[in-house]
Amino acid sequence: MSTERTILLAAPRGYCAGVDRAVDAVEKALDLYGPPIYVRKEIVHNRYVVETLSERGVIFVDETSEVPEGARVVFSAHGVSPAVHAEAAGRNLATIDATCPLVTKVHKEAVRFAKDDFDIILVGHDGHEEVEGTQGEAPEHIQVVGTPDEVDNVVVRDPDKVVWLSQTTLSVDETKETVDRLRERFPNLHNPPSDDICYATQNRQEVVKTIAPRADVMIVVGSANSSNSVRLVEVALDAGAGSAHRIDKASELDPQWVGHANTVGLTSGASVPEILVREVIERLKELGFPQVEEVRTRTETITFALPRNLRGALKAKGGEEKDASGRRKPAPGHTC
């Protein structure tokens, strides 16, 4: 076995299918309609992606009211509430809904359980865009719980008609702890029809758990407002990494973090383009880590088609999509 200082490169890492679809939707809209294209909130939680799209003529706004009447707006991968859709319609906006289909699934679950008059416990981070969108589907039925300790504050009408749902980008282990606490209080707690934490979030956490015990240092590429990236740092520490740091880009990597390390684990959040990981690898090589060992626990093949109205517009104008499912082809060695 080589004794060279080594980078343990996580696979899978980076873009998930929902992020790829959302970014591709904005790029296709720019190609089709030209700038400006408005995007409500950040299309995905990554600084590089937002800055790159801004340079191409995308205008990011916090609220729908900031979009000029009649203009074209893309809703981010995190989803929006029915009230936002209604406001957009009232302002005669041309909308492209890039909500991740896995987030849409949670929205539909919330609507269904509210219709059946359940109290819904939404496990997630209060104020996160995804949570706001889901809560907006049934605000009178949903209460948000962020940590296991908050379970004690939950008040329900009927302890036999309580269901839990979750934000898609949470820590699997912490969510389980919260749900276990909920079940202690409400033994007849109902589960969602299928797991709400997305496959990509789980897969990225799984490979970090595999790498962490071998890593003197774990580097996570991802932005501070990316929930799944922040969770990867926590997962790495819990799984035994000597230390763990989140960075947006290679220039933020502090050489002192890896000065005495023999192995550096490297991964990226689900909204991070592969180019940023490659730049970190080059920086680590400059710092004395010539060996790269890929650690793969899963191979992802899930893809999502572009939003229906955008696909229709592309077809009408003869636009070609980048692959059969309407998404760009993944980088070599990184399927999603």
SELUM-100728 format. One line per 5 residues: for each residue x, y, z of C-alpha. Coordinates in pm, whole numbers, plus 50000, padded with zeros to 5 digits. Layout:
<pts>
X:Y:Z; ...
</pts>
This chain:
<pts>
50000:50000:50000; 50127:50346:49913; 50259:50559:50198; 50215:50881:50002; 49994:51148:50148
49653:51076:50003; 49325:51246:49914; 49026:51020:49980; 48778:51145:49721; 48412:51074:49793
48184:50925:49531; 47908:51013:49493; 47955:51384:49558; 47837:51716:49417; 47538:51781:49194
47228:51574:49255; 46960:51528:48991; 46737:51802:49134; 47017:52061:49138; 47132:51965:48790
46776:52006:48662; 46731:52346:48828; 47059:52491:48700; 46995:52349:48355; 46648:52506:48356
46794:52852:48413; 47062:52802:48148; 46806:52676:47896; 46578:52972:47972; 46867:53210:47908
46944:53040:47578; 46579:53039:47475; 46456:53379:47589; 46774:53577:47650; 46847:53788:47958
46721:53905:48190; 46580:53593:48354; 46464:53647:48710; 46512:53380:48977; 46332:53392:49310
46589:53328:49585; 46905:53139:49488; 46837:52873:49228; 47052:52640:49441; 47255:52719:49752
47597:52767:49596; 47782:53096:49565; 47976:52999:49251; 47662:52890:49066; 47478:53210:49159
47770:53433:49059; 47820:53250:48729; 47453:53278:48635; 47446:53645:48740; 47726:53712:48494
47508:53564:48219; 47217:53794:48294; 47020:53624:48568; 46871:53860:48826; 46818:53703:49167
46545:53850:49385; 46423:53772:49735; 46053:53814:49668; 45818:53771:49373; 45707:54133:49416
46053:54243:49298; 46000:54085:48955; 45862:54334:48698; 45503:54259:48601; 45486:54029:48300
45851:53919:48327; 45982:53563:48336; 46080:53410:48671; 46225:53074:48774; 46135:52924:49111
46432:52764:49284; 46496:52395:49349; 46383:52442:49711; 46020:52499:49614; 45766:52769:49693
45430:52787:49866; 45093:52813:49691; 45083:53180:49798; 45395:53250:49590; 45240:53080:49286
44926:53289:49336; 45125:53611:49364; 45312:53529:49044; 44986:53465:48862; 44846:53792:48993
45148:53978:48852; 45113:53800:48516; 45459:53647:48547; 45578:53373:48313; 45694:53110:48560
45930:52816:48528; 45904:52595:48835; 46242:52428:48898; 46135:52276:49230; 46313:51945:49286
46063:51662:49228; 46162:51513:49564; 46060:51838:49735; 45736:51836:49535; 45673:51488:49675
45689:51625:50030; 45451:51909:49933; 45199:51656:49804; 45230:51452:50123; 45159:51763:50330
44848:51841:50124; 44723:51485:50153; 44769:51458:50530; 44619:51802:50588; 44315:51700:50385
44279:51401:50621; 44302:51646:50915; 44634:51525:51058; 44866:51736:51267; 45189:51741:51065
45529:51764:51233; 45776:51894:50976; 46130:51807:51085; 46349:52082:50943; 46516:52417:50992
46271:52698:51054; 46324:52973:50798; 46488:52749:50536; 46333:52810:50193; 46233:52447:50149
46062:52440:50488; 45877:52765:50415; 45749:52623:50088; 45627:52298:50244; 45473:52473:50543
45286:52702:50306; 45097:52404:50164; 44905:52360:50491; 45008:52624:50745; 44719:52551:50978
44825:52186:51009; 45206:52206:51010; 45447:52285:51291; 45823:52280:51244; 46058:52093:51476
46428:52159:51431; 46596:51945:51697; 46510:51653:51926; 46491:51894:52221; 46211:52088:52051
45985:51782:52053; 45875:51860:52409; 45712:52181:52284; 45488:52009:52030; 45114:52042:52094
44868:51837:51890; 44490:51800:51885; 44476:51421:51866; 44788:51214:51950; 44656:50935:51726
44644:51161:51419; 45002:51288:51398; 45239:51236:51106; 45598:51344:51053; 45753:51473:50732
46101:51615:50683; 46314:51861:50493; 46497:51666:50223; 46852:51777:50313; 46881:51685:50681
47124:51463:50864; 46982:51112:50852; 47100:51033:51204; 46973:51353:51365; 46636:51317:51191
46606:50962:51325; 46680:51092:51675; 46408:51356:51641; 46156:51105:51508; 46240:50863:51789
46167:51140:52039; 45840:51217:51863; 45742:50850:51879; 45809:50844:52252; 45554:51122:52291
45315:50994:52026; 45336:50611:52003; 45092:50602:51709; 45295:50853:51507; 45244:50797:51133
45535:50780:50890; 45551:50943:50547; 45471:50702:50261; 45841:50696:50171; 46161:50846:50305
46162:51226:50270; 46539:51275:50304; 46655:51265:49945; 46865:50982:49804; 47153:51219:49724
47170:51359:50076; 47176:51008:50219; 47436:50886:49968; 47672:51177:50036; 47644:51122:50410
47701:50748:50367; 48030:50788:50181; 48151:51050:50430; 48086:50801:50711; 48302:50551:50522
48588:50798:50467; 48585:50982:50800; 48752:50712:51017; 49047:50711:50774; 49072:51089:50736
49295:51312:50946; 49105:51604:50797; 48776:51619:50603; 48717:51898:50353; 48360:51967:50241
48313:52194:49942; 47986:52384:49972; 47834:52717:50066; 47741:52824:50419; 47369:52838:50336
47371:52487:50190; 47202:52270:50451; 47329:51942:50310; 47688:52074:50291; 47683:52190:50653
47543:51852:50756; 47835:51676:50584; 48079:51852:50816; 47879:51734:51118; 47854:51380:50981
48231:51366:50923; 48307:51471:51280; 48053:51231:51426; 48197:50947:51216; 48553:50997:51340
48733:51247:51117; 49019:51420:51299; 48877:51756:51196; 48639:51885:50930; 48608:52214:50743
48364:52358:50490; 48494:52581:50211; 48336:52747:49909; 48646:52720:49691; 49010:52616:49686
49146:52956:49789; 48970:52920:50126; 49164:52605:50217; 49399:52688:50504; 49732:52502:50460
49756:52468:50840; 49452:52238:50837; 49642:51974:50642; 49999:52049:50751; 50037:51738:50968
49783:51520:50787; 49857:51203:50593; 49503:51158:50458; 49252:51425:50360; 48893:51330:50288
48724:51541:50020; 48359:51568:49926; 48109:51828:49809; 47748:51914:49879; 47464:51838:49640
47464:52189:49490; 47838:52205:49412; 47970:52184:49053; 48256:51943:48995; 48494:52217:48880
48521:52342:49240; 48622:51996:49364; 48885:51964:49092; 49035:52297:49195; 49059:52179:49556
49232:51860:49441; 49489:52069:49254; 49541:52286:49561; 49591:51980:49782; 49843:51841:49536
50034:52168:49563; 50032:52118:49941; 50187:51772:49914; 49903:51527:49849; 49988:51364:49515
49775:51052:49554; 49398:51051:49488; 49197:50747:49594; 48828:50747:49504; 48604:50593:49769
48275:50494:49609; 47977:50360:49803; 47701:50416:49544; 47657:50484:49174; 47374:50728:49109
47168:50701:48792; 46859:50906:48880; 46772:51186:48637; 46488:51439:48623; 46341:51597:48310
46326:51973:48270; 46006:52153:48380; 45725:52067:48140; 45656:52416:48006; 46026:52473:47938
46051:52141:47755; 45752:52240:47545; 45904:52576:47458; 46234:52414:47364; 46060:52163:47142
45854:52434:46974; 46170:52631:46892; 46370:52327:46790; 46600:52339:47092; 46789:52022:47167
46822:51895:47520; 47157:51768:47635; 47050:51411:47700; 46737:51202:47679; 46604:51323:48011
46656:51695:47952; 46968:51742:48162; 47336:51807:48098; 47562:51504:48094; 47749:51456:48423
48122:51503:48449; 48336:51195:48383; 48347:50967:48686; 48056:51150:48849; 47716:51016:48755
47396:51148:48898
</pts>
